[in-house]
């Protein structure tokens, strides 16, 4: 029954959330779609939930991604919660920059070359330094550091609609289990973050994986009408963002820990050095930062929130 399948799935995800990462990485590596079929779960559980969920988490509708990367993504999902940053993804670097001394961060600067002790820019000439960390996408990293591998990519298109009649789905993420149109997943984002919607209107954000159809607007509206169970012809298309090289592909065999230290003084991080997820990008940045601190002989915690040591009486 559906209730039994849901209970089994819930129990499996709960167990997965507590499996050590080392055990997941020791599993045989297959394309994620093949691995799902080999694990004994009911076909309707796989096709009705796990396949569309993994496609959303990995931006890979064909599930050609390494099963180890898929397991890590599912483990993160099972152990946490889906969320979006208030104000949009660009708010995260802005909030981090606000904690730094004035003048520390420069934006709108085009880097033309990097070395272990300098960065050359189009606008400000050469900037001398003790170490360089290149935190860019894979293509930009390879342009500055010839020889770095450029992977294949999964294209992603995000379509934003606004309406004065919000669907009644609340903050739920809708997954397309039937694959009945171009939309892989969609959500009423303004229910989660009202600041992102125009005044007095609701914002619906939908994701199309792979190459978009030529009649994108019509196809997306038709599909959203079925998913939300409401007419969409009056919805206003606010923006369409297509990124051809959005997410690096992670087909097996995939190296989850590509080197971040190229040589002393030169480091690189990003989702192309780990897993092609937000967690992977952050983990590669942590690895690169740790390597820089070690090479520079720095000591102490990497986390500002840690309490400072207190003086002890002699």
C-alpha positions in Angstrom: 0.0 0.0 0.0 1.0 3.6 -0.3 1.2 4.0 3.5 3.6 1.1 3.8 5.7 2.4 0.9 5.9 5.8 2.6 6.8 4.3 5.9 9.6 2.2 4.3 10.9 5.3 2.4 10.8 7.4 5.6 12.7 4.8 7.5 15.3 4.4 4.7 15.9 8.2 4.6 16.2 8.3 8.4 18.9 5.6 8.3 20.7 7.3 5.4 21.0 10.5 7.4 23.1 8.7 10.0 25.3 6.6 7.7 28.9 7.8 8.0 30.2 9.4 4.8 33.0 6.9 4.6 30.5 4.0 4.3 28.6 5.8 1.5 31.8 6.4 -0.4 32.7 2.7 -0.1 29.6 1.6 -1.9 30.0 0.4 -5.5 29.8 3.3 -7.9 27.1 3.2 -10.6 25.0 5.8 -12.4 22.4 7.0 -9.9 19.5 5.7 -11.9 20.9 2.2 -12.1 21.8 2.2 -8.4 18.2 3.1 -7.4 16.8 0.2 -9.4 19.3 -2.2 -7.7 18.3 -1.4 -4.1 15.1 -3.2 -3.9 12.7 -0.2 -3.4 9.3 -0.4 -5.1 9.2 1.0 -8.6 6.5 3.5 -7.6 8.6 4.8 -4.7 11.5 5.3 -7.1 9.6 6.9 -9.9 7.1 8.8 -7.7 9.6 10.4 -5.3 13.3 9.4 -5.4 13.9 9.9 -9.1 12.3 13.4 -9.3 13.9 14.4 -6.0 17.4 13.4 -7.1 16.9 15.1 -10.4 16.1 18.3 -8.5 19.0 17.9 -6.1 21.5 17.1 -8.8 20.1 19.0 -11.8 20.4 15.8 -13.7 17.1 14.5 -15.2 18.7 11.4 -16.7 20.4 10.5 -13.3 23.7 9.7 -15.0 25.4 11.2 -11.8 27.7 8.9 -9.7 25.6 7.0 -7.2 28.1 8.1 -4.5 27.3 11.7 -5.2 23.6 11.0 -5.3 23.9 9.2 -1.9 25.6 12.3 -0.4 22.9 14.6 -1.8 20.2 12.3 -0.3 22.0 12.1 3.0 22.1 15.9 3.2 18.4 16.1 2.3 17.5 13.5 4.9 19.5 15.1 7.6 18.5 18.7 7.0 15.8 20.9 5.5 15.2 22.6 2.2 15.6 26.3 2.4 16.3 29.4 0.4 18.3 32.5 1.5 16.2 35.5 2.3 16.5 38.0 -0.5 18.1 35.6 -2.9 21.4 33.7 -3.3 23.3 36.9 -3.9 22.6 38.0 -0.3 25.0 35.3 1.1 28.3 36.8 -0.3 27.0 40.3 0.6 26.4 39.4 4.2 29.8 37.8 4.4 31.4 40.9 2.9 29.8 43.1 5.5 31.7 41.4 8.2 35.1 42.3 6.7 37.0 45.6 7.0 36.0 48.3 4.5 38.0 48.0 1.2 38.7 44.3 1.7 36.4 43.2 -1.2 36.5 44.7 -4.7 33.8 43.8 -7.2 33.5 44.4 -10.9 37.3 43.7 -11.3 38.4 41.5 -14.2 41.3 39.3 -13.5 43.6 38.5 -16.5 46.2 36.3 -14.9 47.1 34.7 -11.5 50.4 33.5 -10.0 51.4 32.3 -6.5 52.3 35.8 -5.4 50.2 38.2 -7.5 47.0 38.8 -9.4 46.9 40.9 -12.5 43.7 42.8 -13.2 42.4 44.9 -16.1 41.4 47.8 -13.9 44.0 47.9 -11.2 47.1 46.3 -12.6 49.1 43.9 -10.5 48.1 43.2 -6.9 50.8 41.5 -4.8 49.8 38.9 -2.3 51.1 35.9 -0.2 48.7 33.4 -1.8 45.9 33.2 -4.4 42.6 31.3 -4.0 40.7 31.0 -7.3 37.0 30.5 -6.4 35.2 30.5 -9.7 33.2 28.2 -12.0 35.2 25.5 -13.8 35.4 27.3 -17.1 36.7 30.5 -15.6 39.2 28.6 -13.5 40.6 26.7 -16.6 40.8 30.0 -18.5 43.1 31.4 -15.8 44.9 28.2 -15.0 45.4 26.3 -18.3 45.5 22.5 -17.7 42.6 22.4 -15.3 40.0 19.9 -16.4 36.7 21.4 -17.7 33.8 18.9 -17.1 30.6 18.5 -19.0 27.7 20.5 -17.7 24.0 20.2 -17.0 22.1 23.2 -18.4 19.4 24.8 -16.1 16.6 27.3 -16.9 14.7 29.1 -14.1 11.4 30.8 -14.9 9.8 33.3 -12.5 6.1 34.1 -12.7 4.0 36.6 -10.7 0.3 36.6 -10.1 -2.2 38.3 -7.8 -4.0 34.9 -7.2 -1.5 32.6 -5.4 -1.9 28.8 -5.8 -3.0 27.0 -2.7 0.1 24.9 -2.3 1.7 26.9 0.5 5.5 26.5 0.8 5.6 23.0 -0.6 8.1 22.1 -3.4 6.2 20.4 -6.2 8.1 17.7 -8.0 7.0 16.4 -11.4 6.9 12.6 -10.9 5.1 12.0 -14.2 7.6 14.0 -16.3 4.6 15.4 -18.1 6.3 18.7 -19.2 9.5 20.7 -19.1 9.2 21.7 -15.4 11.2 19.5 -13.0 10.2 21.3 -9.9 8.4 24.5 -8.8 7.5 26.4 -5.7 5.6 29.4 -4.5 8.7 31.2 -3.4 6.9 34.2 -2.0 5.3 31.9 0.6 8.8 31.3 2.0 10.4 34.7 1.3 7.8 37.5 0.7 10.6 40.0 0.1 11.3 38.5 -3.3 7.9 39.1 -4.8 6.6 42.4 -6.3 4.4 44.3 -3.9 0.9 42.7 -3.6 1.8 39.8 -5.8 3.0 36.2 -5.5 6.2 34.8 -7.0 6.3 31.3 -8.5 9.8 30.0 -9.4 10.1 26.9 -11.7 13.1 25.0 -12.9 13.6 23.3 -16.3 16.4 20.8 -16.5 18.3 20.1 -19.7 17.8 22.1 -22.9 14.6 24.1 -22.8 11.9 23.6 -25.5 11.6 26.3 -28.2 8.2 27.3 -27.0 9.4 27.6 -23.4 6.8 30.1 -22.1 3.8 28.2 -23.4 5.1 24.8 -22.4 6.0 25.9 -18.9 2.6 27.6 -18.4 0.7 24.5 -19.6 2.7 22.3 -17.3 2.4 24.6 -14.3 -1.4 24.7 -14.8 -1.5 20.9 -14.3 1.0 20.9 -11.4 -0.9 23.6 -9.5 -4.4 22.7 -10.6 -5.1 26.3 -11.6 -5.2 28.4 -14.8 -1.9 30.2 -15.5 -2.7 32.2 -18.6 -2.9 35.4 -16.5 0.4 34.8 -14.8 3.1 37.4 -15.8 6.5 36.1 -16.8 8.8 38.2 -14.6 12.2 36.7 -15.7 13.8 33.8 -17.5 17.4 32.8 -16.6 19.1 30.1 -18.8 22.5 28.9 -17.7 24.1 26.6 -20.3 26.9 25.5 -18.0 25.0 25.6 -14.7 26.2 22.4 -12.9 29.2 20.3 -13.6 28.3 16.7 -14.5 29.5 14.0 -12.0 29.3 10.8 -14.0 31.1 7.7 -12.6 33.9 7.4 -11.8 33.8 10.8 -10.1 36.6 12.1 -7.9 34.9 13.8 -5.0 38.0 15.3 -3.6 39.9 16.9 -6.5 43.0 18.7 -5.3 42.5 22.3 -4.1 46.2 23.0 -3.5 47.8 23.2 -6.9 51.1 24.3 -5.4 52.2 26.4 -2.5 50.6 29.8 -2.9 48.0 28.8 -5.6 44.7 27.2 -4.7 41.4 26.6 -6.4 37.9 25.7 -5.1 34.4 25.3 -6.4 31.7 22.7 -7.1 34.0 21.4 -9.8 36.6 20.3 -7.2 34.1 18.3 -5.0 30.4 17.5 -5.6 28.3 19.7 -7.9 26.2 21.0 -5.0 26.2 23.9 -2.7 27.5 21.6 0.0 30.3 20.5 -2.3 31.3 24.0 -3.2 31.5 25.0 0.5 33.4 21.8 1.4 36.0 22.5 -1.3 36.3 26.1 0.0 36.9 24.7 3.5 39.6 22.4 2.2 41.3 25.1 0.3 41.2 27.5 3.3 42.7 24.9 5.5 45.5 24.3 3.0 46.2 28.0 2.8 46.4 28.4 6.6 48.7 25.4 6.9 51.0 26.7 4.2 51.2 30.1 5.7 51.8 28.7 9.1 48.7 30.2 10.6 47.4 28.8 13.9 44.1 28.8 15.7 40.6 28.3 14.7 39.2 29.1 11.3 35.8 30.1 12.9 35.4 33.6 14.2 32.5 32.3 16.4 34.9 30.3 18.5 35.7 31.9 21.9 39.0 33.6 22.3 41.5 32.0 24.7 41.4 33.6 28.1 44.5 34.6 30.0 45.5 32.4 32.9 47.2 33.6 36.1 50.8 32.5 36.4 
